[in-house]
């Protein structure tokens, strides 16, 4: 199965949001290697975003240490024993921490799907490399499964989507149970960023620049190299992966390889639901935009289908 849903009309709010992104030079951090390193240093000083006070009021929010990582669990206050579990891996070019926009999406998931969401703050580059992150999330995944049973859905945005695919590769290699479904939000699936179409898209991308994004992924790759299947899942064997839902934005330099990935997954007999948003930006389902709400509804429908038994 390979279905494509295309969104084409931009809301006024999104048009204004794009103008603001351009005015504040949002992609500046990815415009050069010095800007990238400066941006990383700033995030280390600031630290990761934390769940809001409102989330603590409305949800059961817990934080614990697993494999040297902070791991948050969000669930309804009245949580049935058979609640479904979602494992979410956040994006940030493998080098930047979780943001308030991630927490907004995660709060939405718990509220609208009545599910449990487990969120590891996995090891970041350049202090750590791909092998560290994959091994950490692999061990955390096992501990979550031991505690709650099989993962109903594995979700990730951008780099977190790439890490989700690396995790699936390792689970498959170990003959472990794979998550019931995969949701990949504007995934980063090819770290060299050599696709010739990127040059045409980059002037329209208000979030990412190829120079900085490529360097971030090079730092993350470490000794494995940028073409390793963990770092660039486009080059992986995709057979046997769970049914997947992929969100792609046309004004995103990662979109071209993400579309190629969707086609390759289909050729590997995976069930693929591809959503292409015309004129939208990287990770738009996380943002406070009308189009994000549409995407979240689509995510809910995809997860409820079979996996959540609704």
C-alpha positions as CSV (number, residue, x, y, z in Angstrom):
1,X,0.0,0.0,0.0
2,X,1.3,3.5,-0.9
3,X,-1.1,6.4,-0.4
4,X,-0.2,10.0,-1.0
5,X,-2.2,12.9,0.6
6,X,-1.2,16.4,-0.6
7,X,-1.9,19.6,1.3
8,X,-1.8,22.7,-1.0
9,X,-3.5,25.8,0.6
10,X,-1.6,27.8,3.2
11,X,-3.4,29.6,6.0
12,X,-2.9,33.3,6.7
13,X,-1.3,32.3,10.0
14,X,1.3,30.1,8.2
15,X,2.1,32.9,5.7
16,X,2.8,35.3,8.5
17,X,4.8,32.6,10.4
18,X,7.0,32.1,7.3
19,X,7.5,35.8,7.1
20,X,8.6,35.9,10.7
21,X,11.0,33.0,10.2
22,X,12.6,34.9,7.3
23,X,12.9,38.2,9.3
24,X,14.5,36.6,12.3
25,X,16.8,34.5,10.1
26,X,15.7,31.3,11.8
27,X,18.0,29.1,9.6
28,X,21.1,31.1,10.5
29,X,22.4,28.4,12.8
30,X,22.6,26.0,9.9
31,X,24.1,28.6,7.5
32,X,27.7,27.8,8.4
33,X,29.8,25.6,10.6
34,X,30.8,28.4,13.0
35,X,27.1,29.4,13.4
36,X,26.2,25.7,14.0
37,X,28.8,25.3,16.7
38,X,27.8,28.6,18.3
39,X,24.2,27.5,18.3
40,X,25.0,24.2,19.9
41,X,27.0,25.9,22.6
42,X,24.0,28.2,23.3
43,X,21.7,25.2,23.7
44,X,24.1,23.6,26.1
45,X,24.0,26.7,28.3
46,X,20.2,26.8,28.1
47,X,19.5,23.1,28.4
48,X,16.5,21.2,27.1
49,X,13.0,22.5,27.3
50,X,10.9,20.9,30.1
51,X,7.2,20.0,30.3
52,X,5.1,23.1,31.1
53,X,3.3,23.6,34.4
54,X,0.1,23.1,32.5
55,X,1.3,19.7,31.4
56,X,2.0,18.8,35.0
57,X,-1.5,19.9,35.9
58,X,-3.3,18.0,33.2
59,X,-1.2,14.9,32.8
60,X,0.7,12.4,34.9
61,X,4.3,13.4,34.1
62,X,7.2,11.5,35.4
63,X,11.0,11.7,34.8
64,X,13.6,9.0,35.6
65,X,17.1,8.0,34.5
66,X,17.7,5.2,32.1
67,X,21.0,4.4,30.5
68,X,22.3,7.7,31.8
69,X,19.5,9.6,30.0
70,X,16.6,11.5,31.4
71,X,13.4,9.7,30.2
72,X,10.0,11.3,30.6
73,X,6.7,9.4,30.7
74,X,3.5,11.3,29.9
75,X,0.1,9.6,30.4
76,X,-3.4,10.4,31.4
77,X,-4.0,11.0,35.1
78,X,-6.5,8.1,35.1
79,X,-4.4,5.6,33.2
80,X,-5.9,2.1,32.5
81,X,-3.5,-0.8,32.7
82,X,-3.8,-1.6,29.0
83,X,-3.0,1.9,27.8
84,X,-1.0,2.0,24.5
85,X,2.6,3.1,24.6
86,X,4.2,5.5,22.1
87,X,8.0,6.0,22.1
88,X,8.9,9.4,20.8
89,X,12.4,10.5,19.7
90,X,12.8,14.2,19.3
91,X,14.6,16.0,16.4
92,X,17.2,18.7,16.5
93,X,19.9,17.6,13.9
94,X,21.2,15.1,16.5
95,X,22.9,18.0,18.3
96,X,20.1,20.2,19.7
97,X,17.8,19.3,22.6
98,X,14.0,18.9,22.8
99,X,12.0,22.1,22.5
100,X,8.6,23.4,23.8
101,X,7.2,22.6,20.3
102,X,7.9,18.9,20.9
103,X,6.2,19.0,24.3
104,X,3.1,20.6,22.7
105,X,2.8,17.8,20.2
106,X,3.3,15.2,22.9
107,X,0.7,16.8,25.1
108,X,-1.7,16.6,22.2
109,X,-1.0,12.9,21.7
110,X,-1.8,12.0,25.3
111,X,-4.9,14.2,25.4
112,X,-6.4,13.1,22.1
113,X,-5.3,9.4,22.0
114,X,-5.4,8.6,25.7
115,X,-2.0,7.0,25.3
116,X,1.3,6.8,27.2
117,X,4.2,8.7,25.6
118,X,7.8,7.8,26.6
119,X,10.4,10.5,25.7
120,X,14.1,9.8,26.1
121,X,16.5,12.7,26.0
122,X,19.1,10.7,24.2
123,X,22.8,11.5,23.9
124,X,23.5,14.4,21.6
125,X,26.4,15.2,19.2
126,X,29.1,16.3,19.2
127,X,29.7,15.1,22.8
128,X,28.3,11.7,21.7
129,X,28.0,10.0,18.3
130,X,25.5,7.8,16.5
131,X,26.6,4.6,18.1
132,X,26.0,6.1,21.6
133,X,22.5,7.3,20.7
134,X,21.4,4.1,19.0
135,X,22.7,1.9,21.9
136,X,21.0,4.2,24.5
137,X,17.6,4.1,22.8
138,X,17.9,0.4,22.2
139,X,18.4,-0.3,25.9
140,X,15.7,2.2,26.8
141,X,13.3,0.6,24.4
142,X,13.9,-2.8,26.0
143,X,13.3,-1.4,29.5
144,X,10.0,0.3,28.4
145,X,8.9,-3.0,26.8
146,X,9.8,-5.0,29.9
147,X,7.7,-2.5,31.9
148,X,4.7,-1.8,29.6
149,X,4.7,-4.5,26.9
150,X,5.4,-4.0,23.2
151,X,5.5,-0.4,21.8
152,X,2.4,0.4,19.9
153,X,4.0,3.2,17.9
154,X,7.4,4.7,17.4
155,X,7.5,8.4,16.4
156,X,10.2,10.9,15.6
157,X,10.7,14.2,13.8
158,X,13.7,15.1,11.7
159,X,16.8,13.6,13.3
160,X,14.5,11.7,15.7
161,X,12.8,10.1,12.8
162,X,16.2,8.9,11.5
163,X,17.1,7.6,14.9
164,X,13.7,5.8,15.0
165,X,14.7,4.0,11.8
166,X,18.1,3.1,13.1
167,X,16.3,1.6,16.2
168,X,14.0,-0.5,14.0
169,X,17.0,-1.8,12.1
170,X,18.6,-3.0,15.3
171,X,15.4,-4.5,16.6
172,X,14.9,-6.4,13.4
173,X,18.5,-7.7,13.4
174,X,18.0,-9.0,17.0
175,X,14.7,-10.6,16.0
176,X,12.9,-8.4,18.6
177,X,9.3,-7.3,18.3
178,X,9.1,-4.1,16.2
179,X,6.8,-1.2,17.1
180,X,3.3,-1.6,15.7
181,X,3.5,1.6,13.6
182,X,6.1,4.2,12.6
183,X,5.3,8.0,12.3
184,X,8.1,9.9,10.6
185,X,7.7,13.7,10.6
186,X,9.9,15.4,8.0
187,X,12.5,12.7,8.5
188,X,16.2,13.1,7.9
189,X,17.1,9.9,6.0
190,X,20.3,10.9,4.1
191,X,23.1,12.6,5.9
192,X,25.4,13.6,3.0
193,X,22.7,15.9,1.5
194,X,24.1,15.4,-2.0
195,X,20.7,15.2,-3.7
196,X,20.9,17.7,-6.6
197,X,17.4,19.0,-6.0
198,X,18.4,20.4,-2.6
199,X,20.0,23.5,-4.2
200,X,16.7,24.5,-5.7
201,X,14.8,24.0,-2.4
202,X,17.3,25.6,-0.1
203,X,16.4,29.3,-0.9
204,X,12.8,28.4,0.2
205,X,13.8,26.5,3.3
206,X,13.4,28.9,6.3
207,X,14.5,26.3,8.9
208,X,17.5,24.4,7.6
209,X,20.7,25.1,5.6
210,X,22.6,22.3,3.9
211,X,26.1,23.4,5.2
212,X,25.1,23.3,8.8
213,X,22.8,20.3,8.6
214,X,25.4,18.3,6.8
215,X,28.1,19.1,9.4
216,X,25.7,18.3,12.3
217,X,25.1,14.9,10.8
218,X,28.8,14.4,10.1
219,X,29.6,15.0,13.8
220,X,26.8,12.6,14.8
221,X,28.0,9.9,12.4
222,X,31.4,9.6,14.1
223,X,33.5,6.7,13.0
224,X,30.5,5.1,11.2
225,X,30.5,7.7,8.4
226,X,27.6,9.6,7.0
227,X,26.5,6.8,4.6
228,X,26.0,4.2,7.3
229,X,22.4,2.9,7.4
230,X,22.0,4.1,11.0
231,X,22.9,7.6,9.9
232,X,21.3,7.5,6.5
233,X,18.4,5.1,6.6
234,X,17.8,5.7,2.9
235,X,20.6,3.3,2.3
236,X,19.2,0.7,4.7
237,X,17.4,-2.6,4.0
238,X,13.8,-1.5,4.7
239,X,12.2,-5.0,4.4
240,X,10.0,-5.9,7.3
241,X,9.6,-2.4,8.8
242,X,6.2,-1.5,10.4
243,X,3.5,0.3,8.5
244,X,4.7,3.9,8.3
245,X,3.2,7.4,8.0
246,X,5.6,10.0,6.6
247,X,5.1,13.8,6.6
248,X,7.1,15.8,4.0
249,X,7.2,19.6,3.4
250,X,8.1,20.9,0.0
251,X,10.0,23.9,1.5
252,X,12.4,21.5,3.3
253,X,15.7,20.5,2.0
254,X,15.2,17.0,3.5
255,X,12.0,16.5,1.5
256,X,13.6,15.0,-1.7
257,X,15.4,12.2,0.1
258,X,12.3,11.6,2.3
259,X,10.2,11.0,-0.8
260,X,12.8,8.7,-2.2
261,X,12.8,6.8,1.1
262,X,9.0,6.5,0.9
263,X,9.3,5.0,-2.6
264,X,12.1,2.6,-1.5
265,X,10.0,1.5,1.5
266,X,7.1,0.8,-0.8
267,X,9.4,-1.3,-3.1
268,X,10.4,-3.2,0.0
269,X,6.6,-4.1,0.5
270,X,6.2,-1.8,3.4
271,X,2.8,-0.1,4.0
272,X,3.4,3.6,3.4
273,X,1.1,6.6,3.9
274,X,2.9,9.7,2.6
275,X,1.6,13.3,3.3
276,X,3.2,16.0,1.2
277,X,2.5,19.6,2.3
278,X,3.0,22.2,-0.4
279,X,4.7,25.3,0.8
280,X,5.1,24.1,4.3
281,X,8.3,24.1,6.4
282,X,10.4,21.5,8.2
283,X,8.6,19.9,11.2
284,X,5.4,21.9,10.7
285,X,3.2,19.4,12.6
286,X,4.9,20.5,15.8
287,X,4.2,24.2,15.2
288,X,1.2,26.4,16.3
289,X,-0.4,26.4,12.9
290,X,-3.7,25.3,11.4
291,X,-1.9,22.9,9.1
292,X,-0.3,21.3,12.1
293,X,-3.7,20.5,13.6
294,X,-4.7,18.8,10.3
295,X,-1.5,16.7,10.5
296,X,-2.1,15.8,14.1
297,X,-5.6,14.6,13.3
298,X,-4.1,12.5,10.5
299,X,-1.5,11.0,12.9
300,X,-4.3,10.2,15.4
301,X,-6.3,8.4,12.6
302,X,-3.2,6.4,11.5
303,X,-2.4,5.3,15.0
304,X,-6.0,4.4,15.9
305,X,-6.2,2.2,12.8
306,X,-5.6,-1.3,14.2
307,X,-2.8,-0.4,16.5
308,X,-4.9,1.4,19.1
309,X,-7.9,-0.9,18.5
310,X,-10.2,2.0,17.8
